[in-house]
Amino acid sequence: MAAKQKKRENRSQTTKIDFDPISIESRTAETAVLMLRSTEEPVVLQESDTKMQEFCAGILAELTREHYACVKMMQSPVVGLLLTRITSVDPDIQKNSLQIISNILQDPVCAESFSQSEDFEFRPILALLLSEYPVIQHLVMQVIFTVACRRQEEFCKAGGVENLVDVLEVLEWKDVHHMILAVLNKCSEADQFVRYLCSSGSVNRLCSYMAEILDPELSGAALAVVVKISRLQEGCEILHEVRMEEQLCALLREEEHAGFQGAACQGLRLMAVYKECRDVIVEENPVRDIVSIIKNEAQPMETRLIASQALSELLKLDKRFCQAVLERKRQECLECLLQLPLGKIPLEMAVSLVTSLKHMSSHESIRAKMLESSLVESLLCCFQDCGVGCMQLKVQSCYALANIICEEAVKDRFLAQGGVAHIVQCLQSSSLVLLQAAATLVQAAAGDHKLAKAMMYAGALERMLKAEHLRTRFKCPVWETAIEALFKSNLSMKFAYIGRLEQNDITDDGFYIMRRVERPFPILEQLLINRVSPIRPIYVVNFKAVASEPPATVAPSSSSFTGKKSRSNKKRENASAEHSSFHSMQLDDYEALLATAYGRCVPDPYLPCYLEQLQTKLDQADLFAQCGQAETKTLQTMICVLANFVCEQMCGPDSMGKWHDHVQELHLNELKLDLGTNVIPLGYVRVGQHLERAMLFKVLADCVGLPCALVRGEGQHAWIEVAVPETDSEEEAQVSSLAPAKSDSFCTTPSGHMLHTMGTQTCPQPEPEPEPEPEFIVQPHKSLNIPNRMIRPNAIVDLMDMIGKLYPIGSYNALKYCGKLQ
């Protein structure tokens, strides 16, 4: 039996390619996605099978309501497929596909991935804007609202702006107008989008829509878009052509449009930046309506806040708006609001009101009229709140006060309301912005002597010079300027802290120097009013308090010159009587006696006579200054004459100055006892060393117009620096140094006191010893075009040994005279 053979296949035969249709039930979202992504369309579904597409899209629309489903959807390239499905002719497929996109865009992470996809495009979506089905239009607007702001450039290139405005012009579709205006409002935050609106002509169409639409809500939404367009010059030019300024001003006057007043104020604030629009706004005069909105408590607080900000900007831009506020004293309404507690008005509103007053006070012609009201009191109320958020309010108040602080009508009110204490407290702040504002106010106040004295008395200078403000002096530009302004108002304080008065620092009445510098350095009023120690002498300049005849009871004592300890019996009895009376008094009576004895400044009848005598000597030497520029020889001779004159008054009984330090101490003690105070007028001092002679030289030099600098070293060392211009050829010439002549300004009385005679009496004095020949110094130009006060000092004047001799700064003799070399 033959074996059964195996059946063979013909492999060359064509395989079967047609299959019967099958039905697949999808239970998960992944299956539906795979079906939609399949390239074998005949296997899954037919193009004409719209029911299957509608069914799948509906399932995905429901599933994507959950976050997890959206994430799973975005893990596959579904963007292009969805955009293809929304082009279907079936409205249900369009709706379901748009719903899927809308659900995905509601998730922030998925929305970013969807909008940045390379397959995304606007044209299929924009094509559905004109759909006859409202639900599809709403879904389209939801998608555009999310994606348009992320891809503005593609949106504009696809004609999205024109399509939106086309829909706005169809008044029957007002149900989607809110969403369209919301899209335009959100996209208008970008300058590039606003420029496209202006170039495409959409702004004019939008203004026409705002005028035609009767719905208040839609008009308000369109107005919000117009306000954002007005921040750019291109937008303002187009709005100016349609007279938008007049429409905005009209909205402020109409009570039925109260809801639009906030947006109208904002639009006017932005449009007023450009001159053409500002001129129209000035003619309409909306200031009175803006002030009415601010003070109207029935208005929403947000509207009042926007109105206050708009008013501040308008007042900053044009003086004519400030004049409009002054009409009927409308600024008083602002001042009254500032006096309310911050709980009743927002802090931002208070800052805007203060800023408005600051802008008004910056104009001199308006400032005087503002001072008639309670402006100062309102501004000082802003310093009472110490909250952290009040910093900006204090900053603007400081700048506002700086504009008016030097007015006569403000000084007394500022001091009476405790304004100085508020400013000093601001100087302790850690905020650099507040320190800058407070320093600006201090600088402005230092221009007035009374205010500067109050600042000094309150310790403003000491706080500004503290070590913790060392970095502030570099970060805050006006900090050093404010310190210099305070120093300029009180040269005594400047000399005590810096130890130097420049050539441009001109001393005047009230200038004083403490023989021993103390910290903090007291002002003269404190020295006269407070209970100060009578031990350390204080030299004060007093030209105006001139007595008719020098009183003999307050003149310097001769016993102090000679070093004798004996006094007249009468004087000894008076001193012992006073001493016993001090111990017999009660404590209150003793303090009252101290206040009487030390609380006054003794008149100085001698210093004015010094000036007259010096002027006579200068006139006799034929010294003339030409327009503040002295000849070189004249300048040196002037220095020598003044130096010798100072030596004559300060050399004591010995014209050659041969006395010891204890002689000066005895002399000062006699003066303190005779005058009844340690505040000694400079003219009374007859025995002086470096400090006293340099001070007298500086005071008299400032009176006769001789530029010089007063410098203080360690201890009692002080010297005078002068500027002597040098020649290029450095020609040398001998400078005559006049030896100190015998004094003719004092005499000895029978009681032993040496009195000033102002040149009317003389007493024999020993002839001066011959002095060695002076050294040579550089001969300056005969005539220069540079004022002497602008030349840096280069020489030191000898007032102790070689009277009137000039030592170049930095030389051995100069260092030795200044006490820097032993």
Secondary structure in CASP SS format (residue, H / E / C, confidence):
PFRMAT SS
TARGET T0000
AUTHOR 0000-0000-0000
METHOD secondary structure of the structure
MODEL  1
M C 1.00
A C 1.00
A C 1.00
K C 1.00
Q C 1.00
K C 1.00
K C 1.00
R C 1.00
E C 1.00
N C 1.00
R C 1.00
S C 1.00
Q C 1.00
T C 1.00
T C 1.00
K C 1.00
I C 1.00
D C 1.00
F C 1.00
D C 1.00
P C 1.00
I C 1.00
S C 1.00
I C 1.00
E C 1.00
S C 1.00
R C 1.00
T C 1.00
A H 1.00
E H 1.00
T H 1.00
A H 1.00
V H 1.00
L H 1.00
M H 1.00
L H 1.00
R H 1.00
S C 1.00
T C 1.00
E C 1.00
E H 1.00
P H 1.00
V H 1.00
V H 1.00
L C 1.00
Q C 1.00
E C 1.00
S C 1.00
D C 1.00
T H 1.00
K H 1.00
M H 1.00
Q H 1.00
E H 1.00
F H 1.00
C H 1.00
A H 1.00
G H 1.00
I H 1.00
L H 1.00
A H 1.00
E H 1.00
L H 1.00
T C 1.00
R C 1.00
E C 1.00
H H 1.00
Y H 1.00
A H 1.00
C H 1.00
V H 1.00
K H 1.00
M H 1.00
M H 1.00
Q C 1.00
S C 1.00
P C 1.00
V C 1.00
V H 1.00
G H 1.00
L H 1.00
L H 1.00
L H 1.00
T H 1.00
R H 1.00
I C 1.00
T C 1.00
S C 1.00
V C 1.00
D C 1.00
P H 1.00
D H 1.00
I H 1.00
Q H 1.00
K H 1.00
N H 1.00
S H 1.00
L H 1.00
Q H 1.00
I H 1.00
I H 1.00
S H 1.00
N H 1.00
I H 1.00
L H 1.00
Q H 1.00
D C 1.00
P H 1.00
V H 1.00
C H 1.00
A H 1.00
E H 1.00
S H 1.00
F H 1.00
S H 1.00
Q C 1.00
S C 1.00
E C 1.00
D C 1.00
F C 1.00
E C 1.00
F C 1.00
R H 1.00
P H 1.00
I H 1.00
L H 1.00
A H 1.00
L H 1.00
L H 1.00
L H 1.00
S C 1.00
E C 1.00
Y C 1.00
P H 1.00
V H 1.00
I H 1.00
Q H 1.00
H H 1.00
L H 1.00
V H 1.00
M H 1.00
Q H 1.00
V H 1.00
I H 1.00
F H 1.00
T H 1.00
V H 1.00
A C 1.00
C C 1.00
R C 1.00
R C 1.00
Q H 1.00
E H 1.00
E H 1.00
F H 1.00
C H 1.00
K H 1.00
A C 1.00
G C 1.00
G H 1.00
V H 1.00
E H 1.00
N H 1.00
L H 1.00
V H 1.00
D H 1.00
V H 1.00
L H 1.00
E C 1.00
V C 1.00
L H 1.00
E H 1.00
W H 1.00
K C 1.00
D C 1.00
V C 1.00
H H 1.00
H H 1.00
M H 1.00
I H 1.00
L H 1.00
A H 1.00
V H 1.00
L H 1.00
N H 1.00
K H 1.00
C H 1.00
S C 1.00
E C 1.00
A C 1.00
D H 1.00
Q H 1.00
F H 1.00
V H 1.00
R H 1.00
Y H 1.00
L H 1.00
C H 1.00
S H 1.00
S C 1.00
G C 1.00
S H 1.00
V H 1.00
N H 1.00
R H 1.00
L H 1.00
C H 1.00
S H 1.00
Y H 1.00
M H 1.00
A H 1.00
E H 1.00
I C 1.00
L C 1.00
D C 1.00
P H 1.00
E H 1.00
L H 1.00
S H 1.00
G H 1.00
A H 1.00
A H 1.00
L H 1.00
A H 1.00
V H 1.00
V H 1.00
V H 1.00
K H 1.00
I H 1.00
S C 1.00
R C 1.00
L C 1.00
Q H 1.00
E H 1.00
G H 1.00
C H 1.00
E H 1.00
I H 1.00
L H 1.00
H H 1.00
E H 1.00
V C 1.00
R C 1.00
M H 1.00
E H 1.00
E H 1.00
Q H 1.00
L H 1.00
C H 1.00
A H 1.00
L H 1.00
L H 1.00
R H 1.00
E C 1.00
E H 1.00
E H 1.00
H H 1.00
A H 1.00
G H 1.00
F H 1.00
Q H 1.00
G H 1.00
A H 1.00
A H 1.00
C H 1.00
Q H 1.00
G H 1.00
L H 1.00
R H 1.00
L H 1.00
M H 1.00
A C 1.00
V C 1.00
Y C 1.00
K H 1.00
E H 1.00
C H 1.00
R H 1.00
D H 1.00
V H 1.00
I H 1.00
V H 1.00
E H 1.00
E H 1.00
N C 1.00
P C 1.00
V H 1.00
R H 1.00
D H 1.00
I H 1.00
V H 1.00
S H 1.00
I H 1.00
I H 1.00
K H 1.00
N C 1.00
E C 1.00
A C 1.00
Q C 1.00
P C 1.00
M H 1.00
E H 1.00
T H 1.00
R H 1.00
L H 1.00
I H 1.00
A H 1.00
S H 1.00
Q H 1.00
A H 1.00
L H 1.00
S H 1.00
E H 1.00
L H 1.00
L H 1.00
K H 1.00
L H 1.00
D C 1.00
K H 1.00
R H 1.00
F H 1.00
C H 1.00
Q H 1.00
A H 1.00
V H 1.00
L H 1.00
E H 1.00
R H 1.00
K H 1.00
R C 1.00
Q H 1.00
E H 1.00
C H 1.00
L H 1.00
E H 1.00
C H 1.00
L H 1.00
L H 1.00
Q C 1.00
L C 1.00
P C 1.00
L C 1.00
G C 1.00
K C 1.00
I C 1.00
P C 1.00
L H 1.00
E H 1.00
M H 1.00
A H 1.00
V H 1.00
S H 1.00
L H 1.00
V H 1.00
T H 1.00
S H 1.00
L H 1.00
K H 1.00
H H 1.00
M H 1.00
S H 1.00
S C 1.00
H C 1.00
E H 1.00
S H 1.00
I H 1.00
R H 1.00
A H 1.00
K H 1.00
M H 1.00
L C 1.00
E C 1.00
S C 1.00
S C 1.00
L H 1.00
V H 1.00
E H 1.00
S H 1.00
L H 1.00
L H 1.00
C H 1.00
C C 1.00
F C 1.00
Q C 1.00
D C 1.00
C C 1.00
G C 1.00
V H 1.00
G H 1.00
C H 1.00
M H 1.00
Q H 1.00
L H 1.00
K H 1.00
V H 1.00
Q H 1.00
S H 1.00
C H 1.00
Y H 1.00
A H 1.00
L H 1.00
A H 1.00
N H 1.00
I H 1.00
I C 1.00
C C 1.00
E C 1.00
E H 1.00
A H 1.00
V H 1.00
K H 1.00
D H 1.00
R H 1.00
F H 1.00
L H 1.00
A H 1.00
Q C 1.00
G C 1.00
G H 1.00
V H 1.00
A H 1.00
H H 1.00
I H 1.00
V H 1.00
Q H 1.00
C H 1.00
L C 1.00
Q C 1.00
S C 1.00
S C 1.00
S C 1.00
L H 1.00
V H 1.00
L H 1.00
L H 1.00
Q H 1.00
A H 1.00
A H 1.00
A H 1.00
T H 1.00
L H 1.00
V H 1.00
Q H 1.00
A H 1.00
A H 1.00
A C 1.00
G C 1.00
D C 1.00
H H 1.00
K H 1.00
L H 1.00
A H 1.00
K H 1.00
A H 1.00
M H 1.00
M H 1.00
Y H 1.00
A C 1.00
G C 1.00
A H 1.00
L H 1.00
E H 1.00
R H 1.00
M H 1.00
L C 1.00
K C 1.00
A H 1.00
E H 1.00
H H 1.00
L C 1.00
R C 1.00
T H 1.00
R H 1.00
F H 1.00
K H 1.00
C C 1.00
P H 1.00
V H 1.00
W H 1.00
E H 1.00
T H 1.00
A H 1.00
I H 1.00
E H 1.00
A H 1.00
L H 1.00
F H 1.00
K H 1.00
S H 1.00
N C 1.00
L H 1.00
S H 1.00
M H 1.00
K H 1.00
F H 1.00
A H 1.00
Y H 1.00
I H 1.00
G C 1.00
R E 1.00
L E 1.00
E C 1.00
Q C 1.00
N C 1.00
D C 1.00
I C 1.00
T C 1.00
D C 1.00
D C 1.00
G C 1.00
F C 1.00
Y E 1.00
I E 1.00
M E 1.00
R C 1.00
R C 1.00
V C 1.00
E C 1.00
R C 1.00
P C 1.00
F C 1.00
P C 1.00
I C 1.00
L H 1.00
E H 1.00
Q H 1.00
L H 1.00
L H 1.00
I H 1.00
N C 1.00
R C 1.00
V C 1.00
S C 1.00
P C 1.00
I C 1.00
R C 1.00
P C 1.00
I E 1.00
Y E 1.00
V E 1.00
V C 1.00
N C 1.00
F C 1.00
K C 1.00
A C 1.00
V C 1.00
A C 1.00
S C 1.00
E C 1.00
P C 1.00
P C 1.00
A H 1.00
T H 1.00
V H 1.00
A C 1.00
P C 1.00
S E 1.00
S H 1.00
S H 1.00
S H 1.00
F H 1.00
T H 1.00
G C 1.00
K C 1.00
K C 1.00
S C 1.00
R C 1.00
S C 1.00
N H 1.00
K H 1.00
K H 1.00
R H 1.00
E H 1.00
N H 1.00
A H 1.00
S H 1.00
A H 1.00
E H 1.00
H H 1.00
S H 1.00
S H 1.00
F H 1.00
H H 1.00
S H 1.00
M C 1.00
Q C 1.00
L H 1.00
D H 1.00
D H 1.00
Y H 1.00
E H 1.00
A H 1.00
L H 1.00
L H 1.00
A H 1.00
T H 1.00
A H 1.00
Y H 1.00
G C 1.00
R C 1.00
C C 1.00
V C 1.00
P C 1.00
D C 1.00
P C 1.00
Y C 1.00
L H 1.00
P H 1.00
C H 1.00
Y H 1.00
L H 1.00
E H 1.00
Q H 1.00
L H 1.00
Q H 1.00
T H 1.00
K H 1.00
L H 1.00
D H 1.00
Q H 1.00
A C 1.00
D C 1.00
L C 1.00
F C 1.00
A C 1.00
Q E 1.00
C C 1.00
G C 1.00
Q E 1.00
A C 1.00
E C 1.00
T H 1.00
K H 1.00
T H 1.00
L H 1.00
Q H 1.00
T H 1.00
M H 1.00
I H 1.00
C H 1.00
V H 1.00
L H 1.00
A H 1.00
N H 1.00
F H 1.00
V H 1.00
C H 1.00
E H 1.00
Q H 1.00
M H 1.00
C E 1.00
G C 1.00
P C 1.00
D C 1.00
S C 1.00
M C 1.00
G C 1.00
K C 1.00
W C 1.00
H C 1.00
D H 1.00
H H 1.00
V H 1.00
Q H 1.00
E H 1.00
L H 1.00
H H 1.00
L H 1.00
N H 1.00
E H 1.00
L H 1.00
K H 1.00
L H 1.00
D H 1.00
L H 1.00
G C 1.00
T C 1.00
N C 1.00
V E 1.00
I E 1.00
P E 1.00
L H 1.00
G H 1.00
Y H 1.00
V C 1.00
R C 1.00
V E 1.00
G C 1.00
Q C 1.00
H H 1.00
L H 1.00
E H 1.00
R H 1.00
A H 1.00
M H 1.00
L H 1.00
F H 1.00
K H 1.00
V H 1.00
L H 1.00
A H 1.00
D H 1.00
C H 1.00
V H 1.00
G C 1.00
L C 1.00
P C 1.00
C C 1.00
A E 1.00
L E 1.00
V E 1.00
R E 1.00
G C 1.00
E C 1.00
G C 1.00
Q C 1.00
H C 1.00
A E 1.00
W E 1.00
I E 1.00
E E 1.00
V E 1.00
A C 1.00
V C 1.00
P C 1.00
E C 1.00
T C 1.00
D C 1.00
S C 1.00
E C 1.00
E C 1.00
E E 1.00
A E 1.00
Q E 1.00
V C 1.00
S C 1.00
S C 1.00
L C 1.00
A C 1.00
P C 1.00
A C 1.00
K C 1.00
S C 1.00
D C 1.00
S C 1.00
F E 1.00
C E 1.00
T E 1.00
T C 1.00
P C 1.00
S C 1.00
G C 1.00
H E 1.00
M E 1.00
L E 1.00
H E 1.00
T C 1.00
M C 1.00
G C 1.00
T C 1.00
Q C 1.00
T C 1.00
C C 1.00
P C 1.00
Q C 1.00
P C 1.00
E C 1.00
P C 1.00
E C 1.00
P C 1.00
E C 1.00
P C 1.00
E C 1.00
P C 1.00
E C 1.00
F E 1.00
I E 1.00
V E 1.00
Q C 1.00
P C 1.00
H C 1.00
K C 1.00
S C 1.00
L C 1.00
N C 1.00
I C 1.00
P C 1.00
N H 1.00
R H 1.00
M H 1.00
I C 1.00
R C 1.00
P C 1.00
N C 1.00
A E 1.00
I E 1.00
V E 1.00
D C 1.00
L C 1.00
M C 1.00
D C 1.00
M C 1.00
I C 1.00
G C 1.00
K C 1.00
L E 1.00
Y E 1.00
P E 1.00
I C 1.00
G C 1.00
S C 1.00
Y H 1.00
N H 1.00
A H 1.00
L H 1.00
K H 1.00
Y H 1.00
C C 1.00
G C 1.00
K C 1.00
L C 1.00
Q C 1.00
END
